[in-house]
């Protein structure tokens, strides 16, 4: 026996009311795929307010951050609302975990087994994933297949800018497992969890079945599949009927080809039974068939061409009539299914790459902001240093020499650092600002 294993990010916005079955009556009517008679069999493993989790996980870090702010407009009053308003970071993550597919659960024992594996896997989830804080987890047994909705907040730490602890999925899982791929950590993390589920199945004597992405299919998809199977069966029956009809017709078809022709004759002398005056037998001339048929050359060519065409047509017809059309149709259907599955896999990969691209764009944006802040800070340091040295040197010339020495010192240190890191030499930000200041002074006819 084999069963599939699936762990996927939810592609829709999280609906905790849907997960916990606390929907309104109108919402329940819209969810026709839910079997109300089995809702009592759902298992609610964790139910916590996400805002309380935020307070517990980020409360202290938020207080420390706000305490360092000298400007009130830079303080964050509510970290959850702060993240919720952000377009760069999600407040939480939702995973849908499933064992098997709909066809596996006509047997009630399989339903119990799937629940058992899901619960066992979940009970060790937070021990394996110390940075993923679960606030809601439920196993749905009132749909076509048992499956788990798992909601958690990924918590990463060690930040120098902003809160020391922040919401960040990739960083959170890389911090808890340094062996994950640095550029695509989610794929590695998911594969580890899926392999664990597969191992739990194997311990129960069940092999993992690979079916594309093993994605969760809703009831509408299942109904569409059944309708297609019914349509294929009807087409096969129609094909069988047409084939029998064609066979009967073929038996009635004459293969005789009518070409204008005439039989060849020759003149022969035959005795009449009488004798002439000299006593010799009399003869007469009459025509006899030679056994040959005379066909004009033009008609003969047509005959040869028609015979050739007829032979090819007969061979093609025999091939069609002896072909199992239903089998060929099924082979095409299977090939089409494989292509559809490959297309789906590529589509899912593209979705993941788009998500990764968005995350990279967010990271690039954060880095750009950080670079901008650093440049601003260097500018402030430059101006402060300039003012500091002016106050402590006698005369413009002395200040100019001291400040130039400082700029050269910074330049030398920067170049030394770049050489040690095998980087190409480039002008540091402190020197750039100094050159800009010099240019401004020269434009005004002054010297620094």
MOHUJO-V872771 format. One line per field, one symbol per residue. ss: DSSP state (~ for helix, > for strand, _ for the rest). phi: phi as a letter, one per 20 degrees, with the letter a starting at -180 (. if undefined). burial: I if it has 16 or more other ideal C-beta (glycine too) atoms within 10 Angstrom, else O. Layout:
ss = ???
phi = ???
burial = ???
This chain:
ss = _>>_>>>>>______~~~~_____~~~~~~_____~~~~~~_>>>>>__~~~~~~~~~~~~~~~~~~~___~~~____~~~~~~~_______>>>>>>>__~~~~~_~~~~~~~~~~~~~~~~_~~~~___>>>>>>>>>______>>>>>>>>>>_________>>_~~~~~~~~________~~~~~~~~~~~~~~~~~~~___>>__________~~~~~~~~~~~~~~~~~~~~~~~~~~~~~~~~~~_________>>>>>>>>>>>>>>_____>>>>>>>>>>>>>>__~~~~~~~~~~~~~~~~~~~~~~~~~~__~~~~~~~~~~~~~~~~~~~~~~~~~~~~~~~~~~~~~~~~~~~~~~~~~~~~~~~~~~~~~~~~~~~____~~~~~~~~~~~~~~~~~~~~~~~~~________~~~~~~~~~~~~~~~_____
phi = .cbecbccffedffcffffeldffffffffeffeegfdffefdeebbcffffffffedgffffffffeeedffefdfcffffffefeecefaccdddbdmcgfedfeffffffffffffffffdffffcfedefcbbbdeddcfcfbddddbdeddcnfednffdbeafgfffffebfefgfecfffffffffffffffffffdncefeecmelffdefffffffffffffffffffffffffffffffffefeefdecgbceecbececfendcefenefeccebecfenedecggffffffffffffffffffffffffeeffffffffffffffffffffffffffffffffffffffffffffffffffffffffffgfffgfffffdcenfffffffffffffffffffffffffeldffbfffffgfffffffffffemccf
burial = OOIIIIIIOIOOOIOIOIIOIOIOOOOOOOOOOIOOOOOOOIOOIOOOOIOOIIOOIIOOIIOOIOOOOOOOOOOOOOIIOIIOOOOOIIIIIIIIIIIIIIOIIOOOOIIOIIIOIIOOIIOOIOOOIOIIIIIIIIIIIIIIIIIIIIIIIIIIOOOOOOIIIIIIIIIIIIIIIOOIOOOOIIOOIIOIIIOIIIOIIOOOOIOIIOOOOIIIIOIOOIOOOOOOOOOOOOOOOOOOOOOOOOOOOOOOOOOOOOOOOOOOOOOOOOOOOOOOOOOOOOOOOOOOOOOOOOOOOOOOOOIOOOOOOOOOOOOOOOOOOOOOOIOOOOOOOOOOOOOOOOOOOOOOOOOIOOOIOOIOOOOOOOOOOOOOOOOOOIOOOIOOOIOOIOOOOOOOOOIOOOIOOIIOOIIOOIOOOOOOOOOOOOOIIIIOIIOOOOOOOOOOOOOO
